[in-house]
Amino acid sequence: MSIIPQEYLFVYGTLGRATHPYSTPHYMHTVLTAFATYVGRASIQGRMYFVAQYPGVVASDNPSDIVLGEVYAITTNPHHNALLWKLLDEYEGNDGSDDALYVRTRYTAVLDHQHTLEVWVYFYNRSVDTLERIVTGDFSQPFAEIL
């Protein structure tokens, strides 16, 4: 069996282990972990917003805009890899059009131990002008005080 290069996915919402407002992982987390392995906690530079019962993140040029999440190593089996990306793209509304709900983009994440890693991130692809910002950058604790 051939393998493909290792890819990583940064998740910050319903794909994560335990996310607000869910006390147990969302069903898509189970799908993700069938084809990917948890690497660890990480952060990216961006701004998080409440879209509905789920968050959306947009990239930011401001280094103080941090989004917290998790990184997963995606399977290197080409058939499983292609299936996972198809399922995730459908779930995230990434249909390849200009008005897709989310777009999958290569981005840099920082793991807890300060190592950088190139990851895929699903960025929100609509206007955030009327959305409430999650200033904590953490969907599992969206209302926590920032000290």
C-alpha positions as CSV (number, residue, x, y, z in Angstrom):
1,M,0.0,0.0,0.0
2,S,1.3,3.4,-0.9
3,I,1.3,6.3,1.6
4,I,1.0,10.0,1.2
5,P,2.8,12.8,3.1
6,Q,1.6,13.4,6.6
7,E,-1.0,16.1,6.9
8,Y,-2.3,17.8,10.0
9,L,-5.7,19.4,10.9
10,F,-6.2,22.2,13.4
11,V,-9.7,22.1,14.9
12,Y,-11.3,24.7,17.2
13,G,-15.0,23.8,17.4
14,T,-17.3,20.9,17.1
15,L,-14.6,18.6,15.7
16,G,-12.7,18.9,19.0
17,R,-12.7,16.5,22.0
18,A,-15.1,18.5,24.2
19,T,-16.5,21.7,23.0
20,H,-19.1,24.2,24.1
21,P,-22.0,23.8,24.3
22,Y,-21.6,20.0,24.1
23,S,-20.6,18.0,27.2
24,T,-19.5,15.1,25.0
25,P,-17.7,15.2,21.6
26,H,-19.8,15.9,18.5
27,Y,-20.5,12.9,16.2
28,M,-18.1,14.4,13.7
29,H,-15.3,14.1,16.2
30,T,-15.8,10.4,16.1
31,V,-15.5,10.5,12.3
32,L,-12.3,12.5,12.6
33,T,-10.7,10.2,15.1
34,A,-11.5,7.1,13.0
35,F,-9.0,8.5,10.4
36,A,-6.7,10.8,12.5
37,T,-4.7,10.7,15.7
38,Y,-4.7,13.4,18.4
39,V,-1.4,15.3,18.5
40,G,-2.0,17.9,21.1
41,R,-3.3,21.4,22.1
42,A,-2.3,24.2,19.8
43,S,-3.1,27.7,18.8
44,I,-3.3,29.8,15.6
45,Q,-3.4,33.5,14.9
46,G,-7.0,34.4,14.3
47,R,-10.3,35.7,15.6
48,M,-13.2,33.5,16.7
49,Y,-16.9,34.3,16.4
50,F,-20.2,32.7,17.3
51,V,-21.8,31.7,14.0
52,A,-24.7,29.7,15.5
53,Q,-24.2,26.8,17.9
54,Y,-20.7,26.5,16.4
55,P,-17.8,28.9,15.9
56,G,-16.1,30.4,12.9
57,V,-12.6,31.6,12.8
58,V,-11.0,34.2,10.4
59,A,-7.3,34.8,10.0
60,S,-5.8,37.8,11.7
61,D,-2.6,39.9,11.2
62,N,-2.7,40.9,14.9
63,P,-0.3,38.6,17.0
64,S,-2.5,39.1,20.1
65,D,-5.5,37.4,18.3
66,I,-5.2,33.8,19.3
67,V,-7.5,30.8,18.8
68,L,-7.0,27.7,20.9
69,G,-7.7,24.3,19.6
70,E,-6.3,20.8,18.8
71,V,-4.1,19.3,16.1
72,Y,-4.8,15.9,14.6
73,A,-2.4,13.9,12.3
74,I,-4.5,12.7,9.3
75,T,-4.0,9.1,8.1
76,T,-1.4,8.6,5.4
77,N,-3.5,5.9,3.7
78,P,-4.5,7.6,0.5
79,H,-8.0,6.1,0.3
80,H,-8.9,6.8,3.9
81,N,-7.3,10.3,3.6
82,A,-9.5,11.2,0.6
83,L,-12.6,9.9,2.3
84,L,-11.9,11.9,5.5
85,W,-11.4,15.2,3.5
86,K,-14.5,14.5,1.6
87,L,-16.6,14.0,4.8
88,L,-15.0,17.0,6.5
89,D,-15.4,19.3,3.5
90,E,-19.1,18.4,3.3
91,Y,-19.6,18.9,7.1
92,E,-17.9,22.3,7.0
93,G,-19.8,23.5,3.9
94,N,-16.6,23.7,1.8
95,D,-17.9,23.0,-1.6
96,G,-15.2,24.8,-3.5
97,S,-17.4,27.8,-4.4
98,D,-16.5,31.4,-3.7
99,D,-19.4,31.6,-1.2
100,A,-18.6,28.3,0.7
101,L,-19.4,28.5,4.4
102,Y,-15.8,27.5,5.3
103,V,-12.7,27.1,3.3
104,R,-9.8,24.7,4.1
105,T,-6.6,26.6,4.1
106,R,-2.9,25.8,5.0
107,Y,-1.8,27.8,8.0
108,T,0.7,27.7,10.8
109,A,-0.2,26.4,14.3
110,V,1.9,26.5,17.4
111,L,1.9,23.4,19.6
112,D,1.9,23.8,23.4
113,H,5.7,23.2,23.5
114,Q,6.2,26.1,21.1
115,H,6.9,24.1,17.9
116,T,5.3,25.3,14.7
117,L,3.5,23.0,12.4
118,E,1.8,23.5,9.0
119,V,-1.8,22.5,9.4
120,W,-5.1,22.7,7.5
121,V,-7.7,25.0,9.1
122,Y,-11.3,25.5,8.1
123,F,-11.7,29.3,8.1
124,Y,-15.1,30.9,8.1
125,N,-15.8,32.4,4.7
126,R,-18.6,34.9,5.3
127,S,-18.8,38.3,6.8
128,V,-18.3,38.5,10.6
129,D,-19.6,42.1,10.8
130,T,-22.8,41.2,12.7
131,L,-21.3,38.2,14.7
132,E,-20.3,38.2,18.3
133,R,-16.6,37.7,18.9
134,I,-15.4,35.0,21.2
135,V,-12.6,37.1,22.8
136,T,-11.2,34.1,24.7
137,G,-10.4,32.4,21.4
138,D,-11.5,29.1,23.1
139,F,-14.9,27.6,22.1
140,S,-14.8,25.3,25.1
141,Q,-14.7,28.4,27.4
142,P,-16.2,31.3,25.3
143,F,-17.2,33.4,28.3
144,A,-14.2,33.0,30.6
145,E,-12.6,36.1,31.9
146,I,-9.4,37.1,30.2
147,L,-6.8,38.1,32.8
